[in-house]
């Protein structure tokens, strides 16, 4: 009997990453392509998805009938049960039946979920959160994503809008966030928040290796790491500020949920190693009740950039059992 495989996709505003998993849950092939960010048609992104899937099958020699299913993440509010993208900030989809459309184009079962929800689910099933029942996830990237596992199940809230604690307001007089509020965790601790702080300091005449990297948008995580290693004062201040507010937010979530584990993932955490975790650990005790804090562990994600595709694999496995 021929080996069977699963295809998992990490779809963002600017790229589509595809991987193929074998029966042992090992990644045997990966391919990344840029997507046309800001396109007006859902077809633009779907076309890239189809080309990624077809190219991976061609390169590996795997036949379509050997694929169990395809699963993808997308940013935004997603009805994971029905496969409908209700809203996404960086892609042109509103109330969009992605499952139906992609199944028609690929001729394979297709599932979709929110990117950070799936990142936390991936860590819960295959990474650092295995064996824990209640997990809070902070994923630090261009924005700030949250994901919750409660009593062993992914919690998505009313109409799949839950766990948006990147928009927990920590200072009502703080910097403006893209969501329209002021002082959200995202406005302090995401790449956008840190880039904004660095730009502000440079505009005041301070020197920083990061000046060029943030001139027109957000920095690349590797650039920040280099600046930190070389002792760039402004970069270090931006990270200290980000970690301070992450510690405050973590304390709030510890007091609210009393989780077994808080996990930190996303591109920034992956690139900067233990720097963020060490700084959060140094502060977090100030912001939560000692009796609750002592039963909580804090860890970095174990799967790195692959947390989300492992979450997609978990999504396939959940749906194929139904």
Secondary structure, 3 states (H helix, E strand, C coil): CCCCEEEEEEECCCEEEEEEECCCCCEEEEEEEECCCCCCCHHHHHHHHHHHHHHHHHHHCCCHHHEEEEEEEECCEEECCCCEEEECCCCCCEEEEHHHHHHHHHCCCEEEEEHHHHHHHHHHHHCCCCCCCCEEEEEECCCEEEEEEECCEEECCHHHCCCCHHHCECCCCCCECCCCCECEHHHHHCHHHHHHHHHHHHHCCCCCCCCCCCCCCCCCHHHHHHHHHCCCHHHHHHHHHHHHHHHHHHHHHHHHHCCCEEEEECHHHHHHCCHHHHHHHHHHHHHCCHHHHCCCEEEECCCHHHHHHHHHHHHHHHHHHC
